C-alpha cells in the first residue's frame, strides 16, 4: 500500500513537470478514463510542448467521480506508467484544465461543448457509449436515455445527445465551427459518429431538426481515427510503484504498454494540435488502418479473452501462453480476419501479427481477460459480422468467428449447470441480463444460438439470416459446455480441415 506520509502529486512536485501550466482549453473530451489519459493526452502534451497552442483539455467522466476528484486533488496531474518486462518509464502529462462528471452536471457538458473556445470535442466512450443498436447499427431510439435526450434539451445523458445539444448551443450563440473526433474502436468511427449525430438531430421537432442538420452540415467535421495502445485498469501495484520510484502519492496512475499508435484523417474544421509531433500519422487511408486494427487486434483479442477466461486465465498474457489458445488466435487472425481487410501499403501483415503476439505476451501489464471480455455484445458487432459474412458468401464456414461467438455466450450467458469461472463472471455487459434470460429458456447451445443470433440479432440483421453460422455457433457452445473450450477449439481446427502439422506450423 502507498505510505500515507508521502506528498500527493501536485503542481509543486519537484522534478516531474516540464511545463509550469496547462495550455488554455480548446478540447472537450467525453469519456475521461484511463485510455484517454494514456493516449490523446500524451500526444496533446507533446504537441503543445513542441508547437504551443491553446489545446488544454476539459475531461468529462460519464458517471464516476473517482478520476475527476483525484485530478482536482492533484492539480490536474497524474502519472503515465509505461510498463514492459524490461522496466517502467514515467511521465506526467500536463494538459487537463478541468474535469467534472456529466451525470452530476449535465448542463455543464452542453455549455462546455457549446463554448466558443472549444474547437474539438473528442470521445472515448467505448463502443457501448454510442447508443447504437447492434442489430441495425443505427441510433437505438428504444434506449430510454436516448428518448430522454430527444425529449429534453437541457440535461442530456448520452454522448450523442450531449454533442447535439452542445452543437445547437453553438449554432444559437456564436456559430463557430467545431470538430467531433471519435477515438473509439468502431469501424469508420468518424462516419459512424456523424451518422448517429445526424440521426439524433433528424428526430427532433421538424423545424429544429432542419435547422440543426443544416448547421451541422456546414460547421462540423467528423474525422475518423484509429487509436491503439493497450491500457489496463490501474491497481495498487501501480500506485505503489509510483510511490516507491517517484516519491509521491498518485491515486490515479495509468499503466500502459510502450506501443502507441494514432492514425487520423486530417479534417479538422477549427484547427488541431500538432499531434504529429508525438508520432500521430495523418492520412486519407484511416479506414484501412481501422479495419486492420478492429479486426486483427480487437477481434482476435476477444477470442483470446473468452477462451482464456473459460480456461481459468485471469490475464491476456496468461491466456496467450496457453498453446491451444495461441493456435486458435493465429487461425482466426490469419484465416478469417486477414482476408477481410485491405492491408495498408505501409504495413507488413506478418510483422503486424508478430508484433500483436508480442504485445499480448507482455506479462508485466497484467491486462485482464475480464476487461477485454466486457461489453462483448457491442464490441463483437464491430468485429465479427463483416468478415463472417464475406466468408459465408464465398461458401466457407468461419469456424473461429463462430468459436468467438460461442465462447462469448458461454462466458456471459451459460446454460444451466455450466460454470464459466470467476474471470467470465467478472465480465460486464449491457446485454448480460437479456442474454441470461434467453439462456435460462434454452435447452441447448443450438437453441441459445438460435435465440441470440437468429431472433435477437445480436450480431446484426444479416448474420441473423445465416442459419449455417448460427448452427455452427450452437454446436460449439454445446462442445464448450460438455467437453470444455479446448475441445471446441479442436473441433474448429478439424472443421477448418487443417492437418495437425499445419496446426503446429501456425503456432
Ligand atoms: C480490447 C481493446 O477491450 C478490448 O476490447 O481489444 O481495449 C484493446 O486493448 C485496445 O483497443 C488496444 O488499442
Boltz pocket constraint, residues with backbone or C-beta under 6 A from the ligand:
constraints:
  - pocket:
      binder: B
      contacts: [[A, 185], [A, 227], [A, 228], [A, 229], [A, 230], [A, 231], [A, 297], [A, 298], [A, 299], [A, 301], [A, 302], [A, 371], [A, 372], [A, 373], [A, 374], [A, 379]]
      max_distance: 6.0
